[in-house]
Amino acid sequence: MERVDVAIVGGGPAGTSAAHAAAEHGADALVLEKGVPRADREGLGPDSTDAAGILDYWVDIMGIHPDEMPDGVVQNVLDRAEFRGPTTACNLRSTGIESSYDEFGYTFHRARFDDFLRSRAEEAGAHYRVEASVTAVDADRDGHPRHVLTLASGEEVGADHLLLCDGPQRTVTMNVLDEFLPEHRAASQVLSPPTANHIAYQEYRKFPEEIYQQVQDAIVFWWGLMPGHTAYPWIFPNRDRVCRVGLTMPIGMDIDAVEARDSYDLLHPEDDRIPQARRTSSACSNASTATSTS
Ligand SMILES: Cc1cc2nc3c(=O)[nH]c(=O)nc-3n(C[C@H](O)[C@H](O)[C@H](O)COP(=O)(O)OP(=O)(O)OC[C@H]3O[C@@H](n4cnc5c(N)ncnc54)[C@H](O)[C@@H]3O)c2cc1C
């Protein structure tokens, strides 16, 4: 069985940041990433699906200034967030939080960002394995090692320390935490309450010049166009008139239960499911990252 000091499940921003920190402090750190295909990355890599914007003070939390990133990661510098409702709208030009980054924020290419964080962790000495899907974790506080991870290949990895960075779906995290909760509480009830969580689809779209000019410095969010208290379409401007466009929705919303359907601009009375982008399939699907030019 392979043995490491620190095993990290998931190779997204959380996993690679943890690996970077562990390796920098001299630990033998191993990231295990199941690996997903993307239209905008060669080979398998981390999921990298969610929209990609950073606000000013996040730069300090992250501890990485955008100037340190390779070309092509940062897409657009932002000067505001726009919130547009059916009868009112507002622009937010400051987060109000002190920050060393002078702009309002920036948008970035998520797959390139994740690849940059991966190489940064590897440069610090961490190991990153793709096609390493973790299927089970056994924890034994007094054991040597204290954690044994089983991969889909059947291989086992032993680790003294375990970091669960498997993203919003948290399939591994929830199984591990269930062991430590009272019998009547499942981690899934606490971490993924279906009433509060969101799903979204998203895709890249090339905008007509006159519309791109209106949004190129802003992340824009709408409300009141789709049913659901947390439903909001959004635009994150990238380069060359391409924007990332998406819709965040409450998970499991029953469209048949929606009243006054014709009061929502993005829902037509004849729709029998939540409208999807042309080339997307499901929430957080990587198919949704395909570039569309219409
Ligand atoms: C609609 C939406 C929009 C968002 N927009 C933004 C935004 O604009 N800016 C922002 O900063 N954040 C945004 N977020 C939050 C975003 O999810 C996080 O910023 C970021 O992706 C979290 O990083 P992570 O490493 O925790 O998870 P992820 O990026 O999800 O990484 C988890 C990784 O774990 C891997 N994995 C999962 N299970 C296993 C397993 N069993 N074995 C091995 N590997 C596994 C996955 O393949 C994935 O690569 C958004 C989220 C949503 C849902």
The ligand as an SDF file (V2000), in Angstrom:
LIG
                    3D

 53 58  0  0  0  0  0  0  0  0999 V2000
  -23.2130   27.8790  -10.1960 C   0  0  0  0  0  0  0  0  0  0  0  0
  -21.9530   28.1360   -9.4010 C   0  0  0  0  0  0  0  0  0  0  0  0
  -21.2110   29.2670   -9.6680 C   0  0  0  0  0  0  0  0  0  0  0  0
  -20.0440   29.5180   -8.9500 C   0  0  0  0  0  0  0  0  0  0  0  0
  -19.3370   30.6340   -9.2550 N   0  0  0  0  0  0  0  0  0  0  0  0
  -18.1940   30.8880   -8.5950 C   0  0  0  0  0  0  0  0  0  0  0  0
  -17.4000   32.0210   -8.9290 C   0  0  0  0  0  0  0  0  0  0  0  0
  -17.7410   32.7970   -9.7880 O   0  0  0  0  0  0  0  0  0  0  0  0
  -16.2530   32.2410   -8.2480 N   0  0  0  0  0  0  0  0  0  0  0  0
  -15.8580   31.3750   -7.2770 C   0  0  0  0  0  0  0  0  0  0  0  0
  -14.7970   31.5840   -6.7020 O   0  0  0  0  0  0  0  0  0  0  0  0
  -16.5850   30.3040   -6.9460 N   0  0  0  0  0  0  0  0  0  0  0  0
  -17.7360   30.0270   -7.5850 C   0  0  0  0  0  0  0  0  0  0  0  0
  -18.4740   28.9370   -7.2500 N   0  0  0  0  0  0  0  0  0  0  0  0
  -18.0180   28.0870   -6.1770 C   0  0  0  0  0  0  0  0  0  0  0  0
  -17.0800   27.0480   -6.7510 C   0  0  0  0  0  0  0  0  0  0  0  0
  -17.7280   25.8090   -6.6650 O   0  0  0  0  0  0  0  0  0  0  0  0
  -15.7780   27.0770   -5.9860 C   0  0  0  0  0  0  0  0  0  0  0  0
  -15.1710   28.3330   -6.1060 O   0  0  0  0  0  0  0  0  0  0  0  0
  -14.7650   26.0560   -6.3830 C   0  0  0  0  0  0  0  0  0  0  0  0
  -15.0820   25.2670   -7.4840 O   0  0  0  0  0  0  0  0  0  0  0  0
  -14.6320   25.1800   -5.1910 C   0  0  0  0  0  0  0  0  0  0  0  0
  -13.4390   24.4860   -5.3230 O   0  0  0  0  0  0  0  0  0  0  0  0
  -13.2970   23.0700   -4.7110 P   0  0  0  0  0  0  0  0  0  0  0  0
  -11.8870   22.6470   -4.9440 O   0  0  0  0  0  0  0  0  0  0  0  0
  -13.8370   23.0710   -3.3250 O   0  0  0  0  0  0  0  0  0  0  0  0
  -14.3280   22.1410   -5.5220 O   0  0  0  0  0  0  0  0  0  0  0  0
  -14.3100   21.6990   -7.0480 P   0  0  0  0  0  0  0  0  0  0  0  0
  -13.7600   22.7380   -7.9140 O   0  0  0  0  0  0  0  0  0  0  0  0
  -15.6730   21.1830   -7.3360 O   0  0  0  0  0  0  0  0  0  0  0  0
  -13.2800   20.4810   -7.0380 O   0  0  0  0  0  0  0  0  0  0  0  0
  -13.6010   19.2290   -6.5040 C   0  0  0  0  0  0  0  0  0  0  0  0
  -12.8480   18.1810   -7.2740 C   0  0  0  0  0  0  0  0  0  0  0  0
  -13.0090   16.9210   -6.6330 O   0  0  0  0  0  0  0  0  0  0  0  0
  -13.0710   15.9290   -7.6200 C   0  0  0  0  0  0  0  0  0  0  0  0
  -13.7130   14.7640   -7.0340 N   0  0  0  0  0  0  0  0  0  0  0  0
  -15.0060   14.6650   -6.6160 C   0  0  0  0  0  0  0  0  0  0  0  0
  -15.2340   13.4340   -6.1060 N   0  0  0  0  0  0  0  0  0  0  0  0
  -14.0610   12.7580   -6.1930 C   0  0  0  0  0  0  0  0  0  0  0  0
  -13.6660   11.4460   -5.8400 C   0  0  0  0  0  0  0  0  0  0  0  0
  -14.5330   10.5910   -5.3020 N   0  0  0  0  0  0  0  0  0  0  0  0
  -12.3920   11.0680   -6.0620 N   0  0  0  0  0  0  0  0  0  0  0  0
  -11.5060   11.9390   -6.6190 C   0  0  0  0  0  0  0  0  0  0  0  0
  -11.8310   13.1880   -6.9880 N   0  0  0  0  0  0  0  0  0  0  0  0
  -13.0890   13.6080   -6.7700 C   0  0  0  0  0  0  0  0  0  0  0  0
  -13.8760   16.5800   -8.7490 C   0  0  0  0  0  0  0  0  0  0  0  0
  -13.6330   15.9590   -9.9980 O   0  0  0  0  0  0  0  0  0  0  0  0
  -13.3540   18.0160   -8.7090 C   0  0  0  0  0  0  0  0  0  0  0  0
  -12.2990   18.2460   -9.6190 O   0  0  0  0  0  0  0  0  0  0  0  0
  -19.6310   28.6420   -7.9500 C   0  0  0  0  0  0  0  0  0  0  0  0
  -20.3810   27.4970   -7.6790 C   0  0  0  0  0  0  0  0  0  0  0  0
  -21.5430   27.2390   -8.3980 C   0  0  0  0  0  0  0  0  0  0  0  0
  -22.3300   25.9820   -8.1030 C   0  0  0  0  0  0  0  0  0  0  0  0
  1  2  1  0
  2  3  1  0
  2 52  2  0
  3  4  2  0
  4  5  1  0
  4 50  1  0
  5  6  2  0
  6  7  1  0
  6 13  1  0
  7  8  2  0
  7  9  1  0
  9 10  1  0
 10 11  2  0
 10 12  1  0
 12 13  2  0
 13 14  1  0
 14 15  1  0
 14 50  1  0
 15 16  1  0
 16 17  1  0
 16 18  1  0
 18 19  1  0
 18 20  1  0
 20 21  1  0
 20 22  1  0
 22 23  1  0
 23 24  1  0
 24 25  2  0
 24 26  1  0
 24 27  1  0
 27 28  1  0
 28 29  2  0
 28 30  1  0
 28 31  1  0
 31 32  1  0
 32 33  1  0
 33 34  1  0
 33 48  1  0
 34 35  1  0
 35 36  1  0
 35 46  1  0
 36 37  1  0
 36 45  1  0
 37 38  2  0
 38 39  1  0
 39 40  1  0
 39 45  2  0
 40 41  1  0
 40 42  2  0
 42 43  1  0
 43 44  2  0
 44 45  1  0
 46 47  1  0
 46 48  1  0
 48 49  1  0
 50 51  2  0
 51 52  1  0
 52 53  1  0
M  END
$$$$
